[in-house]
Amino acid sequence: MARPRTKPDARKQTRQGALAYARQVLTQEARAIDSLCTRLGDDFFTALEALQQTKGRVVCTGIGKPGFIAQKLSATLASTGVPSLYLHPAEAAHGDLGRVAKGDVVVALSNSGATEEVVRLLVPLKRLGVTIIAITGDVDSPLAQGADVVVDLGPIDEACPMGLVPTASSAALHAVCDALAMTLAWRREFNEAEYALYHPGGKLGRSVMKVREVMRTGEANPLIGHTATLEEVVVVMTRTRGRPGAANVIDGKGRLVGIFTDGDLRRLAEKHELDLTRRISEVMFKRPRCIGPEELVLAAAALMRELQIDQLPVVDAEGRAVGLLDVQDVLAARLG
């Protein structure tokens, strides 16, 4: 028998009504996350200690929406240098438990704590000798009762018209997982250099690249003594691998005293002052802006844009010209 159709609520179809309800959803989810602040305590710290002290991997598991959050937690941990993997609970029961080893820590996510696929893993996981951390909204649930550590989310009202769709509870679960991962990174003093190791590609990884990683050095670093002639400089610029279009001018101790570029050469020709027998010290640009090898490529790119230059000398703490950064190097790193 067909259900009788009810007349639509006109207010629900208005812009004002829709925006008001959307704000209500956001407020309720924010309230759920805020409630976690007062709940964090000894159990959260115990879970944190277990993650930090493990010599194995952190195995994250969950199904449905908590499963997606478990995948995100695993990816976040891995990106901050913590060996981690996601274990699908249904697949685990059919052989994937072989991915888990003694000494690992398993983080099991379930708001109800009664998800069958997750609960039935408790006994075999115990047999494998792992530590089980449950993140759940019910401390009396089967999952909580079978875990070694329980991070309690507490009861959360969902932000949906029926009060059924996982919304506020998912937001809270996601937030507490981020709190675990980020607090762990903070305690481990995880830094930008380590972050770069795990993010060689993508904008985030490129943003922490160091100048020394992309600068031209060794045979690709065009060096010329300050007593050389302009002709000798042109030869060095032409023969240097990669033809950088510039030369670092150095003194007898290898310290940078100037730079000469293709642009400088063209300007001399335009002024009819191109005398290849002249000393480079007479025509070079003295006291050029430079950068250190440990600076970020991002900072170097910003400086080159500000000064509208194509080459930037790289010097060490003693002022020695250890490299040259060309705009093409920056563009190759996709940061220009």
The 8 nearest C-alpha neighbors of each residue, nearest first, counted from 0:
[[1, 2, 3, 4, 5, 6, 7, 161],
 [2, 0, 3, 4, 5, 6, 7, 8],
 [1, 3, 4, 0, 5, 6, 7, 8],
 [4, 2, 1, 5, 0, 6, 7, 8],
 [5, 3, 2, 6, 1, 7, 8, 0],
 [6, 4, 7, 3, 8, 2, 9, 1],
 [5, 7, 8, 4, 9, 3, 11, 10],
 [8, 6, 9, 5, 11, 12, 10, 4],
 [9, 7, 10, 11, 6, 12, 5, 13],
 [8, 10, 11, 12, 7, 13, 6, 16],
 [11, 9, 12, 13, 8, 16, 15, 17],
 [12, 10, 16, 9, 8, 13, 17, 7],
 [11, 13, 10, 9, 14, 16, 17, 8],
 [14, 12, 16, 15, 10, 11, 17, 9],
 [15, 13, 17, 16, 18, 12, 11, 19],
 [16, 14, 18, 13, 17, 19, 10, 11],
 [15, 17, 19, 13, 11, 14, 18, 10],
 [18, 16, 14, 20, 19, 15, 11, 21],
 [19, 17, 21, 15, 20, 16, 14, 22],
 [18, 20, 16, 22, 17, 21, 15, 23],
 [19, 21, 23, 17, 22, 18, 16, 24],
 [22, 20, 18, 24, 23, 19, 17, 25],
 [23, 21, 25, 19, 20, 24, 26, 18],
 [22, 24, 20, 26, 21, 25, 27, 19],
 [25, 23, 21, 27, 158, 22, 26, 28],
 [26, 24, 22, 28, 27, 23, 29, 21],
 [27, 25, 23, 29, 24, 28, 30, 22],
 [26, 28, 30, 24, 29, 25, 158, 23],
 [29, 27, 167, 31, 25, 30, 26, 24],
 [30, 28, 26, 32, 31, 27, 25, 33],
 [29, 31, 33, 27, 28, 32, 26, 34],
 [32, 30, 28, 34, 29, 33, 171, 167],
 [31, 33, 171, 29, 34, 30, 35, 28],
 [32, 34, 30, 35, 31, 36, 29, 37],
 [33, 35, 31, 32, 36, 37, 30, 38],
 [36, 34, 38, 33, 37, 32, 39, 152],
 [37, 35, 34, 38, 39, 33, 32, 40],
 [36, 38, 35, 39, 34, 33, 40, 32],
 [39, 37, 35, 36, 40, 34, 152, 151],
 [40, 38, 36, 37, 43, 35, 41, 42],
 [39, 41, 43, 42, 38, 44, 37, 45],
 [40, 42, 44, 43, 45, 39, 46, 150],
 [43, 41, 45, 44, 40, 150, 46, 149],
 [42, 44, 46, 45, 41, 40, 150, 39],
 [43, 45, 47, 41, 46, 42, 48, 40],
 [46, 44, 42, 48, 47, 43, 41, 49],
 [47, 45, 49, 43, 44, 48, 42, 148],
 [46, 48, 44, 50, 45, 49, 43, 51],
 [49, 47, 45, 51, 50, 46, 52, 44],
 [48, 50, 46, 52, 47, 51, 53, 45],
 [51, 49, 47, 48, 53, 52, 46, 104],
 [50, 52, 48, 49, 53, 47, 183, 187],
 [53, 51, 49, 50, 48, 54, 47, 55],
 [54, 52, 55, 50, 51, 49, 103, 102],
 [53, 55, 52, 102, 56, 103, 51, 50],
 [56, 54, 103, 53, 102, 57, 104, 82],
 [55, 57, 103, 82, 83, 58, 104, 54],
 [56, 58, 83, 104, 105, 103, 82, 59],
 [57, 59, 105, 84, 83, 85, 104, 106],
 [60, 58, 106, 85, 69, 105, 73, 107],
 [59, 61, 107, 86, 69, 85, 87, 106],
 [62, 60, 66, 108, 65, 107, 69, 109],
 [61, 63, 66, 65, 64, 88, 87, 60],
 [62, 64, 66, 65, 67, 61, 68, 109],
 [63, 65, 66, 67, 62, 68, 169, 165],
 [66, 64, 68, 61, 67, 63, 62, 108],
 [67, 65, 62, 61, 69, 63, 64, 68],
 [66, 68, 70, 64, 69, 65, 71, 63],
 [67, 69, 71, 65, 70, 66, 173, 72],
 [70, 68, 66, 72, 59, 71, 67, 60],
 [71, 69, 67, 73, 68, 72, 85, 74],
 [70, 72, 68, 74, 69, 73, 75, 67],
 [73, 71, 69, 75, 74, 70, 68, 176],
 [72, 74, 70, 76, 71, 75, 83, 84],
 [73, 75, 71, 77, 72, 76, 78, 70],
 [76, 74, 72, 78, 77, 73, 71, 79],
 [77, 75, 81, 73, 79, 78, 74, 180],
 [76, 78, 81, 74, 80, 79, 82, 75],
 [79, 77, 75, 76, 80, 197, 74, 194],
 [80, 78, 76, 77, 81, 194, 75, 184],
 [79, 81, 77, 78, 82, 76, 197, 193],
 [80, 82, 77, 76, 79, 83, 78, 56],
 [83, 81, 56, 77, 80, 57, 76, 84],
 [84, 82, 57, 56, 73, 77, 58, 81],
 [83, 85, 58, 73, 59, 86, 57, 82],
 [84, 86, 59, 70, 58, 60, 73, 87],
 [87, 85, 60, 88, 59, 84, 58, 91],
 [86, 88, 90, 89, 60, 91, 85, 61],
 [89, 87, 91, 90, 116, 117, 86, 60],
 [88, 90, 91, 92, 87, 116, 93, 117],
 [91, 89, 93, 92, 87, 88, 95, 94],
 [92, 90, 95, 96, 88, 93, 89, 94],
 [91, 93, 90, 89, 94, 88, 96, 95],
 [92, 94, 90, 91, 95, 89, 96, 88],
 [95, 93, 96, 91, 92, 97, 90, 98],
 [94, 96, 91, 97, 98, 90, 93, 92],
 [97, 95, 91, 98, 94, 99, 92, 93],
 [96, 98, 95, 99, 94, 100, 91, 93],
 [97, 99, 96, 95, 100, 86, 91, 94],
 [100, 98, 97, 96, 103, 101, 58, 127],
 [101, 99, 103, 102, 127, 98, 129, 97],
 [100, 102, 128, 129, 127, 103, 99, 55],
 [101, 103, 129, 55, 100, 128, 54, 104],
 [102, 104, 55, 56, 129, 101, 100, 57],
 [105, 103, 130, 57, 129, 131, 58, 56],
 [104, 106, 58, 131, 59, 57, 132, 130],
 [105, 107, 132, 59, 133, 131, 58, 60],
 [106, 108, 133, 60, 61, 59, 132, 105],
 [109, 107, 61, 134, 65, 133, 60, 135],
 [110, 108, 112, 135, 111, 65, 61, 134],
 [109, 111, 135, 136, 112, 108, 168, 137],
 [112, 110, 113, 109, 136, 137, 135, 114],
 [113, 111, 142, 109, 140, 110, 135, 114],
 [112, 114, 111, 141, 115, 140, 142, 118],
 [115, 113, 117, 116, 112, 118, 109, 111],
 [114, 116, 118, 117, 113, 119, 120, 112],
 [115, 117, 88, 119, 114, 118, 89, 120],
 [116, 118, 115, 114, 120, 119, 88, 61],
 [119, 117, 115, 120, 142, 121, 116, 114],
 [118, 120, 121, 117, 116, 115, 122, 123],
 [121, 119, 118, 117, 123, 122, 124, 116],
 [122, 120, 124, 119, 118, 123, 125, 145],
 [121, 123, 125, 124, 120, 126, 119, 145],
 [124, 122, 126, 125, 120, 121, 127, 119],
 [125, 123, 127, 121, 126, 122, 120, 129],
 [126, 124, 122, 128, 127, 123, 129, 121],
 [125, 127, 123, 124, 128, 122, 129, 121],
 [126, 128, 124, 125, 101, 129, 123, 100],
 [129, 127, 101, 125, 126, 102, 124, 130],
 [128, 130, 103, 102, 101, 104, 127, 125],
 [129, 131, 104, 105, 147, 132, 103, 128],
 [132, 130, 105, 146, 147, 104, 106, 129],
 [133, 131, 106, 148, 146, 149, 147, 105],
 [134, 132, 149, 107, 146, 106, 143, 135],
 [135, 133, 150, 108, 149, 151, 107, 109],
 [136, 134, 110, 109, 151, 137, 112, 152],
 [135, 137, 152, 153, 110, 151, 154, 111],
 [138, 136, 139, 140, 135, 111, 112, 153],
 [137, 139, 143, 140, 151, 136, 135, 149],
 [140, 138, 137, 143, 144, 141, 142, 112],
 [139, 141, 112, 143, 137, 142, 138, 113],
 [142, 140, 144, 143, 113, 112, 145, 118],
 [143, 141, 112, 145, 140, 144, 118, 146],
 [144, 142, 140, 146, 138, 145, 141, 149],
 [143, 145, 141, 142, 146, 140, 139, 138],
 [144, 146, 142, 143, 141, 121, 147, 118],
 [147, 145, 131, 143, 148, 144, 132, 133],
 [146, 148, 131, 132, 130, 145, 149, 133],
 [149, 147, 132, 146, 133, 46, 42, 131],
 [150, 148, 133, 132, 143, 134, 151, 42],
 [149, 151, 134, 43, 42, 133, 135, 152],
 [150, 152, 153, 135, 136, 149, 134, 138],
 [153, 151, 136, 135, 35, 150, 154, 134],
 [152, 154, 136, 151, 155, 137, 135, 138],
 [153, 155, 136, 152, 156, 137, 168, 110],
 [156, 154, 168, 157, 153, 31, 167, 136],
 [155, 157, 158, 162, 167, 154, 168, 31],
 [156, 158, 162, 167, 166, 159, 165, 155],
 [159, 157, 24, 167, 166, 27, 162, 156],
 [158, 160, 162, 161, 157, 164, 163, 166],
 [161, 159, 162, 158, 163, 164, 157, 24],
 [162, 160, 163, 159, 164, 157, 158, 156],
 [161, 163, 157, 159, 160, 164, 158, 156],
 [164, 162, 161, 157, 165, 159, 160, 158],
 [163, 165, 166, 159, 162, 157, 161, 158],
 [166, 164, 169, 168, 157, 163, 167, 64],
 [165, 167, 169, 168, 157, 158, 164, 170],
 [166, 168, 28, 157, 170, 169, 158, 31],
 [167, 169, 171, 166, 170, 165, 155, 172],
 [170, 168, 172, 166, 171, 167, 165, 173],
 [169, 171, 167, 173, 168, 172, 174, 166],
 [172, 170, 32, 174, 168, 169, 173, 31],
 [173, 171, 169, 175, 174, 170, 168, 176],
 [172, 174, 170, 176, 171, 175, 68, 169],
 [173, 175, 171, 177, 176, 172, 170, 178],
 [174, 176, 178, 177, 172, 173, 171, 179],
 [177, 175, 179, 173, 178, 174, 72, 180],
 [178, 176, 174, 180, 175, 179, 181, 173],
 [177, 179, 175, 176, 181, 180, 182, 174],
 [180, 178, 176, 182, 177, 181, 183, 175],
 [181, 179, 177, 183, 178, 182, 76, 176],
 [180, 182, 184, 183, 178, 179, 177, 185],
 [183, 181, 185, 179, 184, 180, 178, 186],
 [182, 184, 186, 180, 181, 185, 179, 187],
 [185, 183, 181, 187, 189, 182, 186, 188],
 [186, 184, 182, 188, 183, 187, 181, 189],
 [187, 185, 183, 188, 184, 182, 189, 51],
 [186, 188, 184, 189, 185, 183, 51, 182],
 [189, 187, 185, 186, 190, 184, 183, 182],
 [188, 190, 184, 187, 185, 193, 79, 191],
 [191, 189, 193, 192, 188, 194, 184, 195],
 [190, 192, 194, 193, 195, 207, 189, 196],
 [193, 191, 195, 194, 190, 196, 207, 208],
 [194, 192, 196, 195, 191, 190, 189, 197],
 [193, 195, 191, 196, 192, 197, 190, 198],
 [194, 196, 198, 192, 193, 197, 204, 207],
 [197, 195, 193, 194, 198, 199, 192, 204],
 [196, 198, 195, 194, 78, 199, 193, 80],
 [199, 197, 204, 195, 200, 196, 194, 203],
 [200, 198, 204, 195, 197, 196, 205, 201],
 [201, 199, 198, 204, 205, 202, 203, 197],
 [202, 200, 204, 203, 205, 199, 198, 206],
 [201, 203, 205, 204, 206, 200, 333, 334],
 [204, 202, 206, 205, 201, 198, 207, 200],
 [205, 203, 198, 199, 206, 195, 200, 202],
 [204, 206, 202, 208, 207, 203, 201, 200],
 [205, 207, 203, 204, 208, 297, 202, 296],
 [208, 206, 205, 204, 195, 295, 209, 191],
 [209, 207, 205, 206, 295, 296, 195, 210],
 [208, 210, 295, 296, 211, 212, 293, 294],
 [209, 211, 292, 296, 212, 213, 295, 294],
 [212, 210, 292, 214, 209, 213, 293, 322],
 [213, 211, 210, 209, 214, 208, 292, 296],
 [212, 214, 211, 210, 328, 215, 209, 324],
 [215, 213, 324, 211, 323, 210, 322, 212],
 [216, 214, 323, 219, 220, 322, 324, 213],
 [215, 217, 220, 322, 219, 214, 218, 321],
 [218, 216, 219, 220, 215, 322, 321, 221],
 [219, 217, 220, 216, 240, 239, 221, 215],
 [218, 220, 240, 216, 215, 217, 239, 221],
 [219, 221, 216, 215, 322, 217, 218, 323],
 [222, 220, 246, 239, 247, 219, 236, 235],
 [223, 221, 247, 246, 248, 220, 249, 224],
 [224, 222, 248, 249, 247, 232, 225, 246],
 [223, 225, 249, 226, 227, 248, 250, 222],
 [224, 226, 280, 227, 248, 249, 250, 279],
 [225, 227, 224, 278, 228, 279, 280, 250],
 [228, 226, 224, 225, 278, 279, 231, 229],
 [229, 227, 278, 231, 230, 279, 277, 276],
 [228, 230, 275, 232, 279, 231, 277, 278],
 [229, 231, 275, 233, 228, 232, 234, 276],
 [232, 230, 234, 228, 229, 233, 227, 235],
 [231, 233, 229, 235, 234, 230, 236, 223],
 [234, 232, 236, 230, 231, 235, 237, 229],
 [233, 235, 231, 237, 232, 236, 238, 230],
 [236, 234, 232, 238, 237, 233, 239, 231],
 [235, 237, 233, 234, 239, 238, 244, 245],
 [238, 236, 234, 235, 242, 239, 233, 244],
 [239, 237, 235, 236, 234, 240, 242, 241],
 [238, 240, 242, 236, 219, 237, 235, 221],
 [239, 241, 219, 242, 238, 218, 243, 220],
 [240, 242, 243, 239, 219, 238, 244, 215],
 [243, 241, 239, 240, 244, 237, 236, 238],
 [244, 242, 245, 241, 325, 236, 239, 221],
 [245, 243, 261, 242, 260, 236, 246, 237],
 [244, 246, 260, 243, 259, 236, 261, 247],
 [245, 247, 221, 259, 222, 258, 236, 248],
 [248, 246, 258, 222, 221, 223, 249, 257],
 [247, 249, 257, 223, 258, 225, 224, 256],
 [250, 248, 255, 224, 254, 253, 256, 225],
 [249, 251, 253, 252, 254, 225, 224, 256],
 [250, 252, 253, 249, 224, 254, 225, 226],
 [253, 251, 250, 254, 249, 319, 255, 318],
 [252, 254, 249, 319, 250, 251, 320, 255],
 [255, 253, 319, 249, 318, 250, 252, 320],
 [254, 256, 249, 320, 319, 257, 248, 318],
 [257, 255, 249, 248, 285, 286, 254, 250],
 [258, 256, 285, 248, 284, 286, 255, 283],
 [257, 259, 247, 284, 248, 283, 246, 287],
 [258, 260, 283, 246, 245, 284, 263, 247],
 [261, 259, 245, 263, 262, 244, 246, 264],
 [262, 260, 264, 244, 263, 245, 265, 259],
 [261, 263, 265, 260, 264, 266, 259, 244],
 [264, 262, 266, 260, 261, 265, 259, 267],
 [263, 265, 261, 267, 262, 266, 268, 260],
 [266, 264, 268, 262, 267, 263, 269, 261],
 [265, 267, 269, 263, 268, 264, 262, 270],
 [268, 266, 272, 273, 270, 264, 265, 269],
 [267, 269, 271, 273, 265, 266, 270, 272],
 [270, 268, 266, 271, 267, 265, 272, 273],
 [269, 271, 267, 272, 268, 266, 273, 265],
 [272, 270, 268, 269, 273, 267, 274, 266],
 [271, 273, 267, 270, 268, 274, 269, 266],
 [274, 272, 268, 267, 271, 275, 264, 270],
 [275, 273, 276, 277, 272, 229, 230, 267],
 [274, 276, 230, 229, 277, 273, 228, 231],
 [277, 275, 274, 228, 229, 230, 278, 231],
 [278, 276, 228, 275, 229, 274, 279, 281],
 [279, 277, 228, 280, 281, 227, 229, 226],
 [278, 280, 229, 281, 228, 282, 283, 227],
 [279, 281, 278, 225, 283, 282, 226, 257],
 [282, 280, 279, 278, 283, 277, 284, 225],
 [283, 281, 279, 280, 284, 278, 259, 277],
 [284, 282, 259, 280, 258, 279, 257, 285],
 [285, 283, 258, 257, 259, 287, 282, 286],
 [284, 286, 257, 287, 283, 256, 258, 280],
 [285, 287, 257, 256, 288, 284, 258, 255],
 [288, 286, 285, 257, 289, 284, 258, 312],
 [287, 289, 286, 311, 290, 312, 306, 302],
 [288, 290, 312, 313, 311, 287, 314, 291],
 [289, 291, 313, 314, 312, 292, 294, 299],
 [290, 292, 314, 313, 294, 293, 315, 289],
 [291, 293, 211, 210, 294, 313, 290, 315],
 [294, 292, 291, 209, 210, 211, 295, 290],
 [295, 293, 291, 292, 209, 210, 296, 298],
 [294, 296, 209, 297, 298, 210, 208, 207],
 [297, 295, 299, 210, 298, 209, 208, 300],
 [296, 298, 295, 300, 299, 206, 301, 334],
 [299, 297, 301, 295, 296, 300, 302, 294],
 [298, 300, 296, 302, 301, 297, 303, 295],
 [301, 299, 303, 297, 302, 298, 335, 296],
 [300, 302, 298, 304, 299, 303, 305, 297],
 [303, 301, 305, 299, 304, 300, 306, 298],
 [304, 302, 300, 306, 308, 305, 301, 307],
 [303, 305, 307, 301, 302, 306, 300, 308],
 [304, 306, 302, 303, 307, 301, 308, 300],
 [305, 307, 303, 308, 304, 302, 301, 288],
 [308, 306, 304, 303, 305, 309, 302, 310],
 [307, 309, 303, 306, 310, 304, 311, 326],
 [308, 310, 326, 325, 303, 311, 307, 327],
 [311, 309, 325, 324, 308, 326, 312, 323],
 [310, 312, 324, 289, 323, 325, 313, 309],
 [313, 311, 323, 289, 324, 322, 314, 290],
 [314, 312, 322, 290, 323, 291, 289, 320],
 [315, 313, 320, 319, 318, 291, 321, 290],
 [314, 316, 318, 317, 319, 291, 321, 292],
 [315, 317, 318, 314, 319, 291, 292, 320],
 [318, 316, 315, 319, 254, 314, 320, 253],
 [317, 319, 254, 314, 315, 316, 255, 320],
 [320, 318, 254, 314, 253, 315, 317, 255],
 [319, 321, 314, 255, 322, 254, 313, 253],
 [322, 320, 314, 313, 319, 216, 315, 323],
 [323, 321, 216, 313, 215, 220, 320, 214],
 [322, 324, 312, 215, 313, 214, 311, 220],
 [325, 323, 214, 311, 310, 215, 312, 328],
 [326, 324, 310, 328, 327, 309, 323, 311],
 [325, 327, 309, 329, 328, 310, 330, 324],
 [328, 326, 330, 325, 329, 331, 309, 324],
 [329, 327, 331, 325, 326, 330, 213, 332],
 [330, 328, 326, 332, 327, 331, 335, 334],
 [329, 331, 333, 327, 335, 332, 328, 334],
 [332, 330, 328, 333, 329, 327, 334, 335],
 [331, 333, 329, 330, 334, 328, 205, 335],
 [334, 332, 330, 331, 335, 329, 205, 202],
 [333, 335, 332, 329, 330, 297, 300, 205],
 [334, 330, 329, 300, 333, 326, 332, 301]]
